[in-house]
Amino acid sequence: MEKISSINIPCLILCGHADKLTPVKYSQYLHDKIEISTLNIIKNAGHMVMLEKPEETNRFIEEFIEKI
């Protein structure tokens, strides 16, 4: 955990708003510690955001790749 802030490459953090296994607070923590990060919280999704909201997940990935 103490090394997270040493990550210095662009990172995309995706999280389902209703994720009970890894709640939003953990994604927010990563976002706060990784200087070059983008956090997207996907509404109406849990832990399996890629399966639950594939179009939205793909859109966030495409937007992230276009920015870097």
Residue pairs with C-beta under 8 A, 6 or more apart in sequence:
4 30
4 33
4 34
5 33
5 34
5 35
7 33
7 34
7 36
8 35
8 36
9 36
10 36
10 37
10 38
10 64
10 67
10 68
11 30
11 34
11 36
11 37
11 38
12 37
12 38
12 40
12 60
12 61
12 64
13 27
13 30
13 31
13 34
13 37
13 38
13 39
13 40
14 27
14 40
14 42
14 49
14 57
14 60
14 61
15 22
15 24
15 26
15 27
15 39
15 40
15 41
15 42
15 49
16 41
16 42
16 45
16 46
16 47
16 48
16 49
16 52
16 53
17 24
17 41
17 42
17 43
17 44
17 45
18 44
18 45
18 46
19 45
19 46
19 47
19 49
20 46
20 47
21 46
21 47
22 47
24 41
27 39
27 41
28 39
30 37
30 39
31 37
31 38
31 39
38 64
38 67
40 60
42 49
42 52
42 53
42 56
42 57
42 60
44 52
44 53
45 52
45 53
45 56
46 52
49 56
49 57
50 57
